[in-house]
């Protein structure tokens, strides 16, 4: 009886160990799939920003009358940006810059009839677009080199990009505030 109890206990232990191993494999696969999905989403968001900047330079800046038609596109791109998760500090800084500075100045640019105000807004939008192009291109290059680098808050690439975005956010928040103080 004691021997059969030992065999039964051994079988139960082996079964539990096998089940735990199978669960670890399944969870590891699911984790890798989620990580790949997040990486693709973050990459798509940076690509979308890069395309918006290119779109602005190609279609909006040459024809200032088109700005009214594209203000909703710019607004949606700015508000959508970084809703996927990933690096929270980077997401927050980028979102704050796009919403508080880029979108609000572009909205004024698209809606004003005052030529002086429009020219000042255009100058600021062009500066921000050039900075946005540079930052988004850098992010895409970083992700091409190491596709998970921007998902790790503490990676060198992530911290470097965060620093660039925070500097742009601070710089253009001040410039946008000055613009709105000047024009009310």
N, C-alpha and C positions, 0 to 999 in steps of 0.2 A: 504494500500500500504506500509506504513511504517513497519507494522508488518511482512509482507511477505519479505520485504527487510532484516529485522533483522533475520528472520528464514534462509533466503538464505545465509546471511553473516555467521551465526552460522554454517551452514552446510559446507560452504567452509572452515572455520577455523578448524572444526572437521576433515574434509577430509585431509587437509594439515597436521594436527597433526598426523593422522593415517599413512599417507604416510611417514612422517619423522620417525616415530617409526619403520615402516617396513624397511626403508632404514638403520636405525641404527642397527637393528637386522641382516640384510643381510651383512652389512659392518663388523659387529663384527664377524660373522661366517667366512667371507673371511679372516679377520685379523688372526683369530685363525688357519685357515688352512695354511696360509702363514707362520705363526710362527712355526707350527708343521713341515712343509716342511723344513724350514731353520734349525730347530733343528736336524732333521734326516740327513740333508746334512752335517752339522758341525760334528755330531757324526760319520758319515761315513768317513769324512776326517781324524779325529783323529784315527779311527780304521785302516784306510789305512796306516797311519804313523806307528802305532804300528805293523801292519803286515809287513811293509817293514823292520823295525828294526829286527823283529823276523826272517824274510827271510834272512837278511844279516848274522845274527848269525848262522843260520842253514845251509845255502847253500854256501854263498860266502866266509866267513872267513875260513871254513875248507879246501876249495879248491880254492887257489888263482888264478888258471887258469880260473875259472868260472867268474871272475870279468869282463872280456872283454864281455862276453855274456850278462851280466846284467847291463852294464853301461847305456843303454837306458832306462831300467826300473827305475833305480835310478833317472836318469835325469828327466823323465816324472813325477815321483812322487814328486820330489822336486819342479818342476816348476808349477805343478797343484795345489799344496797345498794352501789352503785357497783362492780359487777363488769364494767361495760361498757368501762372505759378512760376516755378523755377526759383530763381534768385530774387528774394523779396526786396532786398535793399536796392538792387538794380532796377527791378520793376517799378518800385515806388518813385525813385528819382526820375526815371524816364517818363512815367505817367505824369508826374507833377510838372515836369518841363513842358511836355506836349500840351497838357490841358491848360495850365496857368499862363503860359507864354505864347507858344506857337499858335494854338487854336484861337485864343482870344485876340491876338494881334491880327491874324489872318481874317477873322470875322470882321474886325474894324476896317481892315483894308478892303474887303469885299463890299462892305455896306456904306462906306463914306462917299460923299460927293466932293468933299474938300480936297483939292489937288495937293496942297502942302501936307496935309495929314496922310493922304494916300501915299505920297512919295516917301514920307518918313516910315510909314508902315511897311512899304515895299522894301525899303533898305533893310529894315530889321528882319523881315521875313526871309530875304535873300541871305543874310548873315546866318540866321538859324538853319536855313536849308543847307547851306554849305557845311555847317557843323554837323548837322544830322546825317548828311551824306557820308562824311568822313567817319563818324562814329558807327553808323550802320554797316559800312563797308568793312571796317575793322572787326566788328562783331562777326560778320559772315566769314571773314578770313580766319578768325580764331576758331570758329566752329568747324570750318573745313579742315583745319590742322588737327584739332582734337574736339570731336563733336560733343563731348560732355563737359568741356572746360567751363562753359558759362552756367552750367547747372550747379556747380559747386561754389558756394558763396565765398570760400576761402582760397580758391585757386588763384594763381598769379594773374591769369588772363581775366578772370572775373573781377578781381580787385582793380586791375588796370582800367578795364572798361567802366566800372563803377565810378572811379575817380574822374574819368573823362565826362561821364554823364552828369555827375554832381557839379563839376565845374561849369558845364554848359547850363545846367539848371539854375545855378546861382547867378551866373552872368546875365542870362536872358530874363530871369525873373526881375532883376534890378532894371534892366533896359526896358522891359515891358511896363514895369511900374512907372518908370520915368516917362515913357510914352503916354501912358494913361493920365499921369499927373499933368503933363503938358497940354493934352487935348481934352481932358475932362471926361 
